[in-house]
Amino acid sequence: MGLCYQESLEHFLTVFKKSGEMSEYASEFIPGSYSRRSFNYGPHAIYVDRAEGAYVYTIDGKRLLDFNNNFTVSVLGYQNKQVDQAIIDTMKKGFSIGNPTEEEVELAKMLCERIDSFEKVKFFCSASEACVGALRIARAYTGKRKAAKMEGGYHGFLDDFSFSAHPDASKAGNDLENITPIPESAGIPENRAEDVVLLTQNNIEVCEKLLRKYADELACVVMELQSGSGGIVTLDIDFVKRIRELTKELGILLIFDETIMIRAYKGGFQSRYGIKPDLTISGKTIGGGIPLGVVGGSAEVMDIVAKDIVQMSGTHHGHRLACAAGIATLKQLDDAAYERLNSMGERIKEELNGWAEKRKLPFVLFGESSVLGYAFTKEPGQTIRTHRDYWNKSDGEKMQTYALEIAARGFLPVHRGQLGLTLPMTDEDIANFIETTKEIVTEIYQ
Ligand SMILES: Cc1ncc(COP(=O)(O)O)c(C=O)c1O
C-alpha cells in the first residue's frame, strides 16, 4: 500500500508539533488561531520564527524552502538588502504623513513605463481594495452595473467579487450558460449575486453567448490570465484575444487582475500575450512585501478618478513605505531576473512531467512563468484547463497527502497545489525539490 493521508498527517503533526501547540494557544485570542484563513495547512498553521533568502525557519526548528513566498509576493526572497535599506531610509524621513510623497510618484511612473496598458495609476492598500476600486471605476465609466468574472477566478475577499472563486461543485449546477453564483462566505448579502455573471475559463462559445446576452448591463469583465487562488488555470491566448474583441464591440471594460501574474514579466503577463485591457488590478509584488494595491489603465478611463466623479480615498492609500519597498523591488526585477525565475519554472515542469509521463503516473505540473500548479489527476495524461477540471479530474486526498508530506520533508508549497519561485532559490534547491517530489509521488502510487 502506498503512502496515505493518515500516515502523512501523523508525520506532519510530529514535525510541526510546536506549531500545533502554538495554534491551540493562539485560538484563545484569534478565531481559528490565525488571521490568514487561506493558510489552511492541514490541521493547523506552521508558525514561522524568521525568514531569510529562499527559506523560512519555523518555530519547530525546521527550515523550509518557501514555494509559498507569501502567496507569490516575496519574489526576491526575504531580507533582500536593497528592499530592507529602502524601508529603513524611508522610515528615517518619517512616514504615515497626510501628504503625498515622491515615492508614490516614482512608483507610479515606473509602473506606467513597464506596463503598456498603464497611462495612469491609483494606489490602494491591498489588491482586494483595488478590485472594488476598479469595479467602481468601470461602473461609473460605463453607467452599467453588472460584472462578469470567471468561475474559479479570485478577486479579493470583498463582497462584490466574492462569488464562486472556490465554489461547492454540488451547488454550482451543470448549465455553463447559467452557473449559479455561490457566495464565498456567510455574511455576503444574497442580492449581490444579481450583479455577477459567471463565465467559464477557456470556453469562448459560452462566454460569447453570455457577453452578448448581458451586454447592456455589463460594466466589465474581470479575469486573471492565469488564476491562482481558485487553482492554477492559464487562459489560452486565442480565448483572451476574442474576449478583448468582444468587450470592445459590446462597450464592456476589460479588466485583467494581475495581482499575482504581474511577477511573470516586466510588462506583466499581459505583455506576453500582447493584449491591452482597459484596466489592470495588481498588488502583492509591487509593494515589495508591504501592503499595496493598484489600478492602472488608460488616462481616459482613469481620469474619472481625478475629476472626483469617482470617490476613492483611504488613509493609507499609496503608503510611503510600500511605495519605497516597491521601487526597490522593481529595480531588481530586470530582464535577467525574469529569465532566471521563469527558467526555474520550465525546469520543474519539464523534469517532473517527463518523469511522470514515462512512468504513466497521474501527476502533472502546469502553469506559466514563476507560478506553477500541480495536480494528482484521476488518470494519467489528464490536464487542467478550467476550474471544473479540479472537481472532475483531481484527487483531493492525494493533493493533501503530498502537501503534508513535502512540508514535513522541508518544502512549503501552497497546499492547494501552487508553487511560487523566488530569485534566491538555487539550482541545488530546485534539484532537491524535484527529487523529493519524485520520492513522494512514487511512495503514494506504490
Ligand atoms: C488575483 C488576485 N486578486 C486579488 C487578490 C486580493 O489580494 P489581497 O489579498 O492582497 O487583498 C488576490 C490575493 O490572493 C489575488 O490572487
The ligand as a MOL file (V3000), in Angstrom:
LIG
                    3D

  0  0  0     0  0            999 V3000
M  V30 BEGIN CTAB
M  V30 COUNTS 16 16 0 0 0
M  V30 BEGIN ATOM
M  V30 1 C -5.8120 37.5280 -8.4310 0
M  V30 2 C -5.9930 38.1380 -7.0780 0
M  V30 3 N -6.7180 39.2550 -6.9570 0
M  V30 4 C -6.8800 39.8500 -5.7750 0
M  V30 5 C -6.3300 39.3470 -4.6260 0
M  V30 6 C -6.5200 40.0420 -3.3050 0
M  V30 7 O -5.3060 40.4900 -2.8380 0
M  V30 8 P -5.1160 40.8890 -1.3020 0
M  V30 9 O -5.2120 39.6280 -0.5350 0
M  V30 10 O -3.7560 41.4940 -1.2760 0
M  V30 11 O -6.1740 41.8570 -0.9600 0
M  V30 12 C -5.5670 38.1760 -4.6860 0
M  V30 13 C -4.9640 37.5830 -3.4890 0
M  V30 14 O -4.5160 36.4850 -3.4480 0
M  V30 15 C -5.3960 37.5490 -5.9540 0
M  V30 16 O -4.6950 36.4290 -6.0750 0
M  V30 END ATOM
M  V30 BEGIN BOND
M  V30 1 1 1 2
M  V30 2 1 2 3
M  V30 3 2 2 15
M  V30 4 2 3 4
M  V30 5 1 4 5
M  V30 6 1 5 6
M  V30 7 2 5 12
M  V30 8 1 6 7
M  V30 9 1 7 8
M  V30 10 2 8 9
M  V30 11 1 8 10
M  V30 12 1 8 11
M  V30 13 1 12 13
M  V30 14 1 12 15
M  V30 15 2 13 14
M  V30 16 1 15 16
M  V30 END BOND
M  V30 END CTAB
M  END
